[in-house]
């Protein structure tokens, strides 16, 4: 005799069905594998299946972490594999947060490192730190490169190298153990074009019409001083003393200290540094920051420091409204290169201006990246 048909057959683990003989309805229950207790899921089969699958995923993920914790708690295992990568990454981020607090690194650096660490946590959270090898890290880096994210792959490698240096210092791995260091450095081709001198008047007019006042002032300060956007946005009125603007640059961890005379004037504009700063004071808002917010925007109050990303965002909008055409649009940072090139023409030592220890670094700012022609001199 053939078996009677199963009209309510279920293949989802831990999901059970129960027939109510009084109503003839089928109800579904989920059995928690941790406790053995049943929990009702109603009479909708599709919803019950979806709920059971999600519960299975969450519970087994939790159990896996618990088992891994038990294994990692074993001293013999710790000696062999090290603490889990997830645990060390948490400690590493705490170290970076402390460095941010004391001013050793800037906010953008912290965010960049946090992003790279989160990638590693997502891929290797339960793996012992001593078990991470070059092949594993190289595979992740190569995935980002193949997706066209060369800059991110470069950041991953750089941050992971530092992660293992900190692990060596803390004694979590053996001295010299740094599998990230053995990976091949990704090559990143800078694609954005340079700003030309002829572009500046057009962009400046667009800034006046289409950007907040603080973005225009930030662009003028960047062109006059050659400072990076982070340093421009961090300028304070108290940094002005005895006819100079004093700046300790963030990228050098405040080791490079520059004093700009207030009469310094970029050849592309008709106002001195002192005059630009004076214009910043005329915003009608009391603030300790030279570049400051003039209106309330959500939680940001008038007088607060302007976030660097707001400056670059509004610069990009004004740039796009100029009608100028680029294959790869120049960012706010390219003002620094424009400052270097315009000052070099009038004989100013731009290596000193930009605070570079190596002349070759300064020369890279002078490179137009193929954006201009070389004039062939005819012998007379």
Secondary structure as UniProt FT lines:
FT   TURN            7..8
FT   TURN            13..14
FT   STRAND          15..20
FT   TURN            21..24
FT   STRAND          25..31
FT   TURN            33..35
FT   STRAND          38..40
FT   HELIX           45..73
FT   HELIX           75..81
FT   HELIX           85..101
FT   TURN            102..103
FT   HELIX           107..124
FT   TURN            125..126
FT   TURN            129..131
FT   HELIX           134..146
FT   TURN            147..148
FT   HELIX           150..170
FT   TURN            175..176
FT   HELIX           179..182
FT   HELIX           197..210
FT   HELIX           213..225
FT   HELIX           229..234
FT   HELIX           237..239
FT   STRAND          240..241
FT   TURN            242..243
FT   STRAND          244..248
FT   TURN            250..254
FT   STRAND          257..261
FT   TURN            262..263
FT   TURN            267..268
FT   HELIX           273..281
FT   TURN            282..283
FT   TURN            298..299
FT   TURN            302..303
FT   HELIX           308..320
FT   TURN            321..322
FT   TURN            332..333
FT   HELIX           334..345
FT   TURN            346..347
FT   HELIX           350..354
FT   HELIX           359..366
FT   TURN            369..370
//
